[in-house]
Amino acid sequence: MSFQKSLSLYGVLATSLSCMIGSGWLFASFISMQYAGPAAIISWIIGGFLIILIALTYAEIGAMLPVEGGIARYAQLTYGSSTSFIISWFAWISSGSAAPSEVQATIIYLSQYFSDLSITKGLEPMLTTKGTIISYLLLLIFTVINLYGIKIVSYFNNSMALWKVMIPLLISLVIGGSQLHFENFYLYGGFAPHGIKGILMAVSTTIVFSYLGFREITSLGSEIQNPQKTMPYAVVGSVLFAMLFYVLIQGLFIISLPAEYLNNSWTLDKINYSSPVLDLSIILGLSWISSLIYLDSMITPSGTALIYITTSSRLNYAISKNVQAPRFLGDLNSYDVPYKSIITNYIIGCFLLGFFPSWQLLVKFQTTAIILAYTIGPLSLIAFRQLYPNLKRPFKLPQYQLLSFLAFYSCTLLIYWTGWEVISLMSIVLMIGVAFFMSFRLYTNQTLPDLHFSSCIWIIYYILGLTIISFFGSYGGNNLIELGYDLLLLLLHSFITQSISNKSMLSIYQSKEQSKLCHSPVNA
């Protein structure tokens, strides 16, 4: 059995935008203003620019190698089993937590009408036991839909795609146009009340989360019609559209805020943290918009959760084919979907909902994990250029060495800005993943010489260095490394890491052996 090529260009664009326009619009603009004030607009532009740099590397690889579970295969072909597992582990952790975070956002908004679904601790809304149970049921509905194939998922997704763009835009225009307080851009602490640090913290806290969906379509490579042409347009085009979309929404929210709800620190503590957009519409007396927001809080995140369940299961499929996870995760049902992967991810999603009752903490965890996985894109592009210089590339990135380094440095910055709390947690997650990998290999009695340990030195050095710099840095660390110096230190760390990776990539013989192992069309 094999996957069906059911996704057209519109379907791929709809998929990518569905991953990027979800719960982020309901919370991200509000949270980013607390970190950066009106300068949150700059945060969205910075985040979009950095993500576009990363997306360009995936556009070349994705068009060149349209395979299922793309990110796992890229690492396998260029750096071998150990690197592929670490990258896949982080990608899976992030992708698997995406659907739960979207469901969580829906339940939190519903709690405005059903108060026993969430509680507020400090200023952060968290699910109650009842809210968690209902989120399990909602996640189960999306899981069941996914079991019936990519066609039905694409049908649901395409149907919701127009809503997910037009309705949030309509709501934002009505809210922004109701009261035009342009003075908000320079009063109450100025345009950037928390300086450059606040702008950068806003980027990593929720803004990058809203852009992360661009890569998910590379996990559906073998289900896309004419992927060589479709993939580059979809990957880069969707990020550009999302950036314009979120910048406009952020600006509209800033000018709509009445003076009595602002202060010099932009804490916005007079607005309900559980449903900021809904609360703002009520404050402005827009009752009909309130009903629309309530409806959208169920539809928009639901569409995102639906497609993330699809893409995360394809990643499981690729990991199993790479012989890095149990083979049963690659089993397809009569609808040609990896049904055991989908069911496994549902169980993991329920665990994450129970472990992370706070939407914001789950989002930061998810963001850091996927950015760590994204690092393989720029490095694999360089490796593919050296290993397979004559392979057909429908989209070829100009100045690839410079742009790949800038993309890798972008990943480094986005990880660092999430702060010490999340980075330290990622280090623990890495150790858990390595323990699982080794246990799986030993349990299945597979020999260990083909793990390519020497080719994963770069990622061990990279994560260790990032952890140390974060511990001494100014984003949740000990503040021993001042802002500015940390950026230079991270630049040097990125350069050294990339140099190590260039020297530790697989040989052409090893890469072709991995190609046979994971059934990649790279030799075609």
N, C-alpha and C positions, 0 to 999 in steps of 0.2 A: 504493500500500500504506500501511497505517496500523497503529498499535499496538493490541493487543488489551487490553480491560479485564478483566483476569483476577484482580486483587488485591482480596480482600474486606477487611473491617476486621481480622479475625484475621490475614490475610496481611500487611497493612500493619504491624500491631503486631509480628508475628513478624519482618518485614524490619528494622524499626527496632531491635528488641532484638538481632537477630542482628548488627547493625553495632556495637552497644554492648557486648555480652557476647562477647568474643572473647579474644585473647591478653592483653588488659588484666588479666583476673582472675588470670592465671597469673604476672604480674610486677608489676602496679601496686601492690598492697597491700604487697609486699615493698620495692619501691623507694621508695614514699612514706614508709614508716617510717624510712628512712635520712635523709630530709630533715627530717621533722617529728616523729619519735617517735610516742608515742600520740596526739598532736594531729593525726595524719593523718586521724583521723575528722573533725575540723573542716575539713581541706582538702577532703575529699569533699563536705561540706555546702556550703562556699563555692563549689566548682566547679559543683556541681549547681544552686545558686541562680543563678549567673551564666549558666549555659547555659540555664536556664528563661527568664530574661529575653530572651535571644536567640531562643529557640524560639518565644516568644509572637509575635514579629514575623513569623516564618515561618509560623506557624499562620494568621494573617490573610491573608497574601499567597497562601499555598499553597491555601487554601480558595477564595479569590477567583479565582485564576488557575492552575488545575491543568494545567500544561503540562509537556511532556517537557524534562528538563534545566533545571528551574525557575530555578536561581540565575543562569544565563546569560541567560535571557529577562528576568528582573526588571531586571537592570542595563541591558539593551538598550533596554527600554521607558521607562526613567526617566532614564538618563544617556548613552545612545548607544553607538556602536561601540567607542570607545577604552576607556571604563570597562568595558564588557561584556567586552572581551577580557582586560583585566588581571584582573578578578574571575574570569573563566572559566579563565584560565591558572593562577592559584593554586589554584582548586578542582580543576582537572584534575590538577595536580601532586600534590595531597594525596590525591585519590580514587584516582589511579593508583598511588600508593605504598602504599595501605592493604592491598590483597591481598598484595603482596610481604612486608609486615611481619607479616601473619598466618601466611603460609607459613614465614617465617623463625623465628617463635616455635615452630612445630611441629617444625622440624628441630633447633632448639636443645634442645628437650626430648628428642627422640629420641637426641640425642648422649649421654645418660646411659647408654644401652644400646649405642650404636654410637659409641665415643669419637672416631673419626676424622671426624665430621661437624662438629665445632666445636672451637675452642681458646679459652682465656681470656687476654686481654691486660689486665694490671692486674687489675681486677675485672669486666671486661666480656666476656661471651661473644661470639665472632664465628664466622661460618661459615668452614669450610675450603673448598678448591676442590671437594672431593667433596660437601660439604654444599650448596654453591651449585648444583652441577649437579642434585642431587636436588630442590632447591627449584624449579629450572626445570621439572622434569618434573611436580611436584605442581601448580604454577601452570598448566601446560598442561592437566592434567586438568580443572581448574575452568573454564578457558577453553573447552574443547570442550563441556562441559555447557551453558555459556551460549549457545553457538551454536544450541541447539535450542529456544530460546524461553523466555518468561517463565513459562509454565505449568510446565515441568519444573524451572526454578529455584525457583519458588514451592513445588513439591512437595517438593524436597529441603530447602528452607529451613524450611517448616512442619513437616516431619518432625523436624528437628533443634532447633526452637525450644524445645520442652518440655525436651529434654535439656540445652540450654545454660543453662537457668534452674535446673532441679531438681538436676542432678548437681553443679555447683559449690557450690550451697547445701548439699547433703548432705555433700560433702567438707569444707566449712568448718565445719559443725556438729559433725562427728565430730572434726576436728582441734581445734576450740575447746573441745569438751566433754571431751577426753581429759585435759587438765591445766588447771585453772582458776587462773591466776596473775593475779588481779585487782590485785595489788600492782604489776604492771608499768605501770599507768596513772600512778603517782606516784613510783616509784623510778627509779634509773638516769638522773639528770638531770632528773627531774620530767616533768610532762605535756607540756611543749613545750620540749625540751632545746635547740632551735635558734631559739626565739623565733618572732616573727611572720614573719621573713624565710624561715625554714625551712618554715613552713606554706604560704606563698604560692608558694615554689619547688616544693613538692610538687604544688600545684594544676596548674601548667603543665607539669611534667615528664612525668607519666604519667597523672594523674587526668583531665584534660580530654580526653586521647586516648580514654579509655574512654567518654566521653559523646558523642563527635563524630558518631555514627551517626544522630542524630535528624534531620538535614537530608537524609539520603540519599533518604528517601521522596519529598521534593519533586521529585527528579529523575525519579520514576516517575508523575508526576501524571496523564498521559493513559492510564495502564494501571490506574488505581484505580477500583473501582466506587463510585459516589456520593462523589466526592472532597470535595465541599463540606462534608459532615458527617464523613467519615472522617478527613480530614487533621488538623484541630485536635486531635481525641481522640488520634490516633496520635502526633503530634509532641510534645505536652506530656505526655501520659500515659506515654509510653515513657521520658522523662527522669526523671519522678518515680519510676517503678518502678526504674529503674537506680540512682538515688541511694539508695533504701532498700536495694537489693540490695548495693551496694558498701559502704555504711556498716556493714551487718551483717557482711559478710565481713571488713572491716578490723578491727572490734572482736574478732571471733573469733580472728583471727590474732594480735592483740596479747596476748590473755590466754593463748594456747597456748604462748608462747615460754618455755622453761626459763631459769632465771637465768644459767646458765653460758654462754648464747649471747648475752647482752646486755652492754652496757657503757654508760657515760655518754653516748657520742656516737651510740649506736644504729647503728653501722656494720654490724652483723650479719655481720661478715666470716668467721664460722665456718660460715655457711650457703652452700651452693653457689649462685652467682649464675646459673648456667645453668638451674637448675630449682628455685627456692626452695620452691615448694609441695610438690613431690615430696620434696625433701631434708628438709623439716620433718616430713612424714609418716613418713619412715624414722627420723628422730631420735626420734619419739614411739612408735616400735614398731608402727605401723599398716600392716602389710604389705599387707592386702587393699585398703586405701585407696590405697596406692601404685600398685597395678595399675590402679585406677579413674582415678587422676590421669593415669597414662601414656596410657590410652585417651582420656580427655577432651582431653589436649593435642593429639590428632590430630583429634578431632571438632569441638570448639568453635571453634578458629581457622579450621578448614576452612569451616565454615558462614559465618563472617564474610567470608572471602576470596571465597567464591562470590558473595555478594550485592554486595560492593564492585565486582567485575568487571562486574556488571549495571549498577549506577548510574553508574560512571565512563564506560561506553560510551554511556549516554544523554546524559551531559554533552558528550561528543564530538559526538554527533548534533546537539545544540542549537547548539554552536559552529559547526558546518558550515552549519546552516540560517541562522545569523546572518551568513554570508559572512565568517567570521573564520578559517576553516581550510579545507583542501581539501574539495571537495564529496563526494568518495568516502566520507568518514567518515559521511555520512548515508545511505548505501545500505543497504537492508534485504534480508534473504534471504527464502526461502520461509516461514520461521518468524516473520517480522516482527520481527527483531532487527537492529540495526546491526552486522553481522558484521565489516565492515572496521575499525570502531572497536574491537571486541573484540580482533581480531588485532593491531592497532596497539598497544593498551594492554598486550598480552602482551609485545611486544618491548620497550616502555618499562619494564615491570615487571622483566624480566630484567636490563636495564641498571641499574636501581636496586638490585637485589639484589647485583650485582657492585660497585657504587659504595659502598653502605652495608652492609657485612657485620655491623655492630653494630645490634641491634634497638633499643636505647635511642636512638641517634643518628637512626635512620630515623624513629622515632616522634616525636621532637622536631621534626624537619624537617617531617613530615606535619602535625603539630598547628599549627605556626605558619602554614603555607601555608593551611590551611582556615579558621583564625580570620581571617586577612586577607580571605579570600573572604566570610566571614560578615558582614563590615561592611556589605555591600550590603543586607542584610535590613532593619535599622532605618531606614536612609536611604531605601530604596525605599518603605517603608511610608508615610513622610511624603510622599514625592513622589507616590505613587499617590493618597493622600487629597486632594492639591491638584489633580492632573491629572484624576482621575476620581472626584469626590466622590459621584456617583450610581450608581456601579457596585455591583452586588449583592455584599454581604459577609456570607456565612453566619456567620462569626465576626468580631466587631468588637472590637478591643482598646480598652478604656477608657483615658482619659488617655494617648492614644497618643504625644503629643509628649514627655511626661516619660519614659514607659517606653521609647520608642525611643532617647532619649538615654542612659538608663541601660544599655540593651542595647549601644549603640555604645561606651560607656565600658567596659563589661565586656569587649568584644572588645579594646580597647586594653590593658587590664590583663593579659589572658591572653596577648597577644603579648609584652608587655614582660617578663613574668615568665619567659619561656623563655630570656632572656639574650642578651647581645651576640653570642655565637658564631653562634646560629641566625638572629638578625635580620639580621646582616651578610650571611649566606649568602642570605637571602631577597632582599636588595637586588640581589645578583648575579643571582639567578634572575629577578627582574623585568626587568633589562636584557636578559637572554637572550630572555625572552618578547617584549619590545618589538621586538627585532631580528628575531625570527621573524615577528612580525605584519607589520612593514613590508616585509620581504622577500617575504612571501606576497602582499601587496597589489600590490607592484610587479611580481612575477613573473606574476601573473594579469592584468596590465594594467588593473587596476581604478582608477578615478579616486579621488582622495584627499579631496575637499572634504567628504564625508559622515562623516568620522571623529569629529566632535564633540570636538575637542581641548579646547575651552573648558569642556566639561562634565566633563572628567576632571582638572581642576586640583586638586580636593579630594583625590583619591587620591594624586597626586604629592606634594602638600604633607604629607599624612598620613604616608606612608611615610618621606619625608625627615625629618620631625620626629621620628618614632619612632626612626629610626636614630640621630639625633644624641643624643636623650635616653638611649637605651640605651648609647651609647658612653661617656657621662659618668655613667651610673647605677651602681647598686650590685648589679645582677644580671649579673655577668661583665664589667662596664665598668670605668671608672677610679675609681669610688667618689667622684667629685667632687660628685655629687648624692646626698644622704643619704636613707635610707629614711624615708618620710613626705613629704618635700618632693617626691620624684619622683611620688608619687601625686597631689599637688595640681597639679604641672606637667602631668601626663598628663590630668587633668580639664580644665584650661584648653585643652590641645592638642585634646582631643576636642570641646570646645565650639566652638572656632574652626573646626575641620574641618567640623563639622556645619553651622555658619553658612555656610561657603563652599559646601557641597554644596547647601544649600537655595536658594542664589542661582544655581547653575550647572546645575540640572536642565533637562531638555528642555522646550520649549514643548509645548502640547497638539497642535499641528500636527506637530511633529517626532516626538512619541511615536506618533501614529497612522501616520506614515510608517514608523517602525520596526516597528509592529505588522504592517503589510503585508509588510515584508521578512522577518520571522521567523515569519510565519503564526501569529501569536498570536490567541487568541479574545477579546482584551480589548475589541474593539468589538462583541462579540455582545450 
